[in-house]
Amino acid sequence: MDRCGRQAKYARRAGIEGTISQAVNVTGIRHARYRGLDKTHLQNVFSAVAINLTRLTAYWNGHPLDRTRTSHLARLALAA
């Protein structure tokens, strides 16, 4: 696999991982509140709607969603 293919594959995976992380952090999707497939499915649909609304609101207000980590060296470089 060439370099561009690997980078595209990594970018796609990073986007998916970010979405899963956001779903867990924002809606607590890891634990179902209900028993039964129908109720659990409805909870997952509502969680997806909540994530989409959060992203739309951030987009409309111009606030980035990413909470990227800044290394100690980068913080020192910014302070200098």
MOSUL-V447371 format. One record per run of one state. SS is the DSSP state (@ for helix, = for strand, . for the rest). FROM is the first residue (numbers start at 1). TO is the last residue. If there is no record, write none. Layout:
ss:SS from:FROM to:TO
ss:SS from:FROM to:TO
//
This chain:
ss:. from:1 to:2
ss:@ from:3 to:27
ss:. from:28 to:36
ss:@ from:37 to:61
ss:. from:62 to:71
ss:@ from:72 to:79
ss:. from:80 to:80
//
